[in-house]
Amino acid sequence: MARNTAVRNTAVRTPERPSRRLVRFSLFAECLLTGVWVVLAALPLLTLLPSFAAGCAHLRRHLDGERSTLRDFVSGVREATRSGWRFSLLWWAALALLAFDLRVARTGALPGGPALIAVSVAGTLAVIVLGLRTAAAWRPGDGWAAVARTAVRRGLAADPGGSLLLAGGLAVVTVAAWQLLPLAAPAVGALAACAVAVERRARV
C-alpha cells in the first residue's frame, strides 16, 4: 500500500511535457523575435551576414534547449562581425558588381542583353543564397573563408535542394517587404529558421 502511494506521489510530481502545438508556437514566436533582432543589427549593412549568423546561432540554441538571450545574440553579432567583416565586405562587393552588370544589360547597349540579364539575376541569387548558407554554418572560432568553401560545395553540388529552399525563403521575404515593409523583419526570422534547417539537413 505504501509503495503504491509513493508511486502515485512520484507521478504527481513529474512535470508534464509541453504539448507539440505549444512547442511549435514557441518556436514560431522565437523566429519572429529573431527576425526583428537580425534586421536591427543589420542596419549598418556590413553587419548583415554577421547578424544573420548570430540569429541562426540563437535559433540553434533555442532548438537545443540551451540558454539563448538577447545578450547572447549581441555577443554573437560582435564575434561574427569581428571575424567576418572582410568576408562580408567581399560579399557586398560581389553583389554590387552583379547589380552594375544587370543595370548595363538592361540598357541594351551590349549585344546579348537578355542572356546577360539572366546570368546576372542567377548570379545575384546564387551569391545571396551562398552567403546565407555560409552565415548559417559559421561557428565562433571558424574562419569565414573555410566555411564559405564548404557552403559553396554543399550549395552547388552536395545539397542544391537546400539552396532552392533558401531561394524560396528569399522570395517570401521579398513579397512580405513588398506588401508591407514591417513584415520583412519577422520574415527574416523565418528565413533564419529555414537556413538552420537547411544547414542541419546538409550535415545529416
Contacts in CASP RR format, 6 or more apart in sequence:
PFRMAT RR
TARGET T0000
AUTHOR 0000-0000-0000
METHOD contacts of the structure
MODEL  1
MARNTAVRNTAVRTPERPSRRLVRFSLFAECLLTGVWVVLAALPLLTLLP
SFAAGCAHLRRHLDGERSTLRDFVSGVREATRSGWRFSLLWWAALALLAF
DLRVARTGALPGGPALIAVSVAGTLAVIVLGLRTAAAWRPGDGWAAVART
AVRRGLAADPGGSLLLAGGLAVVTVAAWQLLPLAAPAVGALAACAVAVER
RARV
18 26 0 8 1.000
27 62 0 8 1.000
27 63 0 8 1.000
27 193 0 8 1.000
30 59 0 8 1.000
30 62 0 8 1.000
31 59 0 8 1.000
31 186 0 8 1.000
31 189 0 8 1.000
31 190 0 8 1.000
31 192 0 8 1.000
31 193 0 8 1.000
32 186 0 8 1.000
32 189 0 8 1.000
32 190 0 8 1.000
34 55 0 8 1.000
34 58 0 8 1.000
34 59 0 8 1.000
34 73 0 8 1.000
34 189 0 8 1.000
34 192 0 8 1.000
34 193 0 8 1.000
35 55 0 8 1.000
35 185 0 8 1.000
35 186 0 8 1.000
35 187 0 8 1.000
35 188 0 8 1.000
35 189 0 8 1.000
35 190 0 8 1.000
35 192 0 8 1.000
36 185 0 8 1.000
36 186 0 8 1.000
37 51 0 8 1.000
37 54 0 8 1.000
37 55 0 8 1.000
37 58 0 8 1.000
37 70 0 8 1.000
37 73 0 8 1.000
38 51 0 8 1.000
38 52 0 8 1.000
38 54 0 8 1.000
38 55 0 8 1.000
38 185 0 8 1.000
38 188 0 8 1.000
38 189 0 8 1.000
38 192 0 8 1.000
39 51 0 8 1.000
39 184 0 8 1.000
39 185 0 8 1.000
39 188 0 8 1.000
41 47 0 8 1.000
41 50 0 8 1.000
41 51 0 8 1.000
41 54 0 8 1.000
41 73 0 8 1.000
41 74 0 8 1.000
41 77 0 8 1.000
42 48 0 8 1.000
42 51 0 8 1.000
42 52 0 8 1.000
45 92 0 8 1.000
46 81 0 8 1.000
46 85 0 8 1.000
46 88 0 8 1.000
46 89 0 8 1.000
46 92 0 8 1.000
47 77 0 8 1.000
47 81 0 8 1.000
47 88 0 8 1.000
48 88 0 8 1.000
49 80 0 8 1.000
49 84 0 8 1.000
49 87 0 8 1.000
49 88 0 8 1.000
49 91 0 8 1.000
49 131 0 8 1.000
49 132 0 8 1.000
49 134 0 8 1.000
49 135 0 8 1.000
50 76 0 8 1.000
50 77 0 8 1.000
50 80 0 8 1.000
50 81 0 8 1.000
50 84 0 8 1.000
50 85 0 8 1.000
50 88 0 8 1.000
50 135 0 8 1.000
51 77 0 8 1.000
51 80 0 8 1.000
52 132 0 8 1.000
52 135 0 8 1.000
52 136 0 8 1.000
52 188 0 8 1.000
52 192 0 8 1.000
52 195 0 8 1.000
53 76 0 8 1.000
53 80 0 8 1.000
53 135 0 8 1.000
53 136 0 8 1.000
53 138 0 8 1.000
54 73 0 8 1.000
54 74 0 8 1.000
54 76 0 8 1.000
54 77 0 8 1.000
54 79 0 8 1.000
54 80 0 8 1.000
55 73 0 8 1.000
55 189 0 8 1.000
55 192 0 8 1.000
56 135 0 8 1.000
56 136 0 8 1.000
56 192 0 8 1.000
56 195 0 8 1.000
56 196 0 8 1.000
56 199 0 8 1.000
57 73 0 8 1.000
57 76 0 8 1.000
57 139 0 8 1.000
58 68 0 8 1.000
58 72 0 8 1.000
58 73 0 8 1.000
59 68 0 8 1.000
59 189 0 8 1.000
59 192 0 8 1.000
59 193 0 8 1.000
59 196 0 8 1.000
60 196 0 8 1.000
61 67 0 8 1.000
61 68 0 8 1.000
61 72 0 8 1.000
62 68 0 8 1.000
63 196 0 8 1.000
76 140 0 8 1.000
79 140 0 8 1.000
79 141 0 8 1.000
80 135 0 8 1.000
80 138 0 8 1.000
80 140 0 8 1.000
81 88 0 8 1.000
83 141 0 8 1.000
83 142 0 8 1.000
83 143 0 8 1.000
83 144 0 8 1.000
84 143 0 8 1.000
84 144 0 8 1.000
86 144 0 8 1.000
87 134 0 8 1.000
87 144 0 8 1.000
87 145 0 8 1.000
87 148 0 8 1.000
91 127 0 8 1.000
91 131 0 8 1.000
94 127 0 8 1.000
95 124 0 8 1.000
95 127 0 8 1.000
95 128 0 8 1.000
98 120 0 8 1.000
98 123 0 8 1.000
98 124 0 8 1.000
98 127 0 8 1.000
99 120 0 8 1.000
99 124 0 8 1.000
101 116 0 8 1.000
101 120 0 8 1.000
102 117 0 8 1.000
102 120 0 8 1.000
102 121 0 8 1.000
102 124 0 8 1.000
104 110 0 8 1.000
104 116 0 8 1.000
105 112 0 8 1.000
105 113 0 8 1.000
105 116 0 8 1.000
105 117 0 8 1.000
105 120 0 8 1.000
106 113 0 8 1.000
106 117 0 8 1.000
110 116 0 8 1.000
125 167 0 8 1.000
125 170 0 8 1.000
126 156 0 8 1.000
126 163 0 8 1.000
128 170 0 8 1.000
129 155 0 8 1.000
129 163 0 8 1.000
129 166 0 8 1.000
129 167 0 8 1.000
129 170 0 8 1.000
130 148 0 8 1.000
130 151 0 8 1.000
130 152 0 8 1.000
130 155 0 8 1.000
130 156 0 8 1.000
130 163 0 8 1.000
131 148 0 8 1.000
131 151 0 8 1.000
132 166 0 8 1.000
132 170 0 8 1.000
132 191 0 8 1.000
132 195 0 8 1.000
133 151 0 8 1.000
133 154 0 8 1.000
133 155 0 8 1.000
133 163 0 8 1.000
133 166 0 8 1.000
133 195 0 8 1.000
133 198 0 8 1.000
133 199 0 8 1.000
134 144 0 8 1.000
134 147 0 8 1.000
134 148 0 8 1.000
134 151 0 8 1.000
135 195 0 8 1.000
136 192 0 8 1.000
136 195 0 8 1.000
136 196 0 8 1.000
136 198 0 8 1.000
136 199 0 8 1.000
137 147 0 8 1.000
137 150 0 8 1.000
137 151 0 8 1.000
137 199 0 8 1.000
138 144 0 8 1.000
138 147 0 8 1.000
154 202 0 8 1.000
155 161 0 8 1.000
155 162 0 8 1.000
155 163 0 8 1.000
155 202 0 8 1.000
156 163 0 8 1.000
158 202 0 8 1.000
159 198 0 8 1.000
159 201 0 8 1.000
159 202 0 8 1.000
162 198 0 8 1.000
162 201 0 8 1.000
162 202 0 8 1.000
163 198 0 8 1.000
165 194 0 8 1.000
165 197 0 8 1.000
165 198 0 8 1.000
166 191 0 8 1.000
166 194 0 8 1.000
166 195 0 8 1.000
166 198 0 8 1.000
169 190 0 8 1.000
169 191 0 8 1.000
169 194 0 8 1.000
170 191 0 8 1.000
172 187 0 8 1.000
172 190 0 8 1.000
172 191 0 8 1.000
173 184 0 8 1.000
173 187 0 8 1.000
173 188 0 8 1.000
173 190 0 8 1.000
173 191 0 8 1.000
176 183 0 8 1.000
176 184 0 8 1.000
176 186 0 8 1.000
176 187 0 8 1.000
177 183 0 8 1.000
177 184 0 8 1.000
177 187 0 8 1.000
END
